[in-house]
Amino acid sequence: MKTVWFKVDPGHSGQRLDVFLAQKETGLSRSQVKHVVEEGDVLVNSLAPRVSQKLKEGDVVELTLKPPKEAIAVAQDIPLSIVYEDEMIIVVNKPAGMVVHPAAGNPDNTLANALLFHCQNLSGIGGVIRPGIVHRLDKNTSGLIVAAKTDEAHRNLSAQFEKHEVHKTYQVLVWGDIKGDAGEIFLPVGRHATDRKKMSTKSRRGKDALTLWKVRERYGLATLLDVEIKTGRTHQIRVHLSSRGYGVIGELGIEGHQRIDAEHELGAVAQSDRSMERLD
């Protein structure tokens, strides 16, 4: 548990409490601030505030950050699309809409729950939340996930990912007819300045990120791309393509486009430099 204090300066006088805290380096969004206020983990001048309270110059805001409650993955009978399996690893095609492992807001019905039911035993290195999980894909991204059945396989696969020996290619459907047949985007990616749930290329603390893209097929109003990321920043593909004016179909679009259902708007394929059958 950690407690931090903020003193309101003249530039933030009159600002709502939730907006004030969401802009600080707390990692909390406005909705998360609302939750911690309701839990009694925020005080203003030693008194319990309302989330909408307007702050004044000189106010002292006290925030207690509690460690998240750890979820535990339990076996659930959920169908899996298995691409490859042996005694050491399993490769599955994760559908869009499925979370990889339990987390806040997604305690069950995850890929980890399904793997525990199918495999019975998985590597314990990932702990009770991520049994056998070596890497992840976003909830709305479909694609291949490799999981380790043994600790030896887990260590070996983790080393391959860390050394960038695994090549990951994504197929992405975006709005618009992209100019050119290939290109690269080199822009930093970091947390949005005011909405901590979002990522942005204009973050003051963004980290370097490189995305390579190539046109696979054109549909007039949309373009299918093969995308390779050389860095692994959160939501890197979506953020980079959006910065060029090409919104991923299935996300909130650009220039007035509405969100549409696109089950496979973002898909991933992974291939290792080494054979899957040889992990030593």
Secondary structure, 3 states (H helix, E strand, C coil): CEEEEEECCHHHCCCEHHHHHHHCCCCCCHHHHHHHHHCCCEEECCECCCCCCECCCCCEEEEEECCCCCCCCCCCCCCCCEEEECCCEEEEEECCCCCCCCECCECCCCHHHHHHHHHCCCCCCCCCCCCCECCCCCCCCEEEEEEECCHHHHHHHHHHHHCCCEEEEEEEEEECCCCCCEEEEECCEEECCCCCCCEECCCCCCECCEEEEEEEEECCCEEEEEEEECCCCCCHHHHHHHHCCCCECCCCCCCCCCCCCCCCCEEEEEEECCCCCCCC
